[in-house]
Amino acid sequence: MDNSKSIKINIKPEAADKIKAQAAGQVVLLALNDGSNKYSDIGGSCTIGANFQFVILNQPDPDFPIKVDNNADLDMYTSSAELQYLDGGLIVSQKDAALSLADDSGVIDGAVTINVSKNN
């Protein structure tokens, strides 16, 4: 993994618990879910940059080399494709069993999914 680039994200405790319940010490990707990568299960022009997901992997994916520093101690990465849609002040929270991704500009995705990948 290329650790020369990194971003930071604050994951609220309830959201961290939900992600950790599925991740169990595995690698977590912050990935677009808009048809732009091999982990996307939805797509279309109206979803470009608007849908995100956490992808759980058994091992790192070299296509996602950017370390995501986080307060939940998750081994998390993303790619440059995702960075174009993310600003400073990233935060993940949970409301009514749904995960929300926001930054300083506001809510990016109010329904972030968690997917265990079969591709890795």
Secondary structure as the mmCIF struct_conf table of DSSP 4:
data_model
#
loop_
_struct_conf.conf_type_id
_struct_conf.id
_struct_conf.beg_label_comp_id
_struct_conf.beg_label_asym_id
_struct_conf.beg_label_seq_id
_struct_conf.end_label_comp_id
_struct_conf.end_label_asym_id
_struct_conf.end_label_seq_id
TURN_TY1_P TURN_TY1_P1 ASN A 3 SER A 4
BEND BEND1 LYS A 5 LYS A 5
STRN STRN1 SER A 6 ILE A 11
HELX_RH_AL_P HELX_RH_AL_P1 PRO A 13 ALA A 23
TURN_TY1_P TURN_TY1_P2 ALA A 24 GLY A 25
STRN STRN2 VAL A 27 LEU A 32
BEND BEND2 ASP A 34 ASN A 37
TURN_TY1_P TURN_TY1_P3 LYS A 38 TYR A 39
HELX_RH_3T_P HELX_RH_3T_P1 SER A 45 THR A 47
TURN_TY1_P TURN_TY1_P4 ILE A 48 ALA A 50
STRN STRN3 PHE A 52 LEU A 57
BEND BEND3 ASN A 58 GLN A 59
TURN_TY1_P TURN_TY1_P5 PRO A 62 ASP A 63
STRN STRN4 ILE A 66 ASN A 70
TURN_TY1_P TURN_TY1_P6 ASN A 71 ALA A 72
STRN STRN5 ASP A 75 THR A 78
HELX_RH_AL_P HELX_RH_AL_P2 SER A 80 LEU A 83
TURN_TY1_P TURN_TY1_P7 GLN A 84 TYR A 85
BEND BEND4 GLY A 88 GLY A 89
STRN STRN6 LEU A 90 LYS A 95
TURN_TY1_P TURN_TY1_P8 ASP A 96 ALA A 97
STRN STRN7 ALA A 98 ASP A 103
TURN_TY1_P TURN_TY1_P9 ASP A 104 SER A 105
STRN STRN8 GLY A 106 VAL A 116
BEND BEND5 LYS A 118 LYS A 118
#
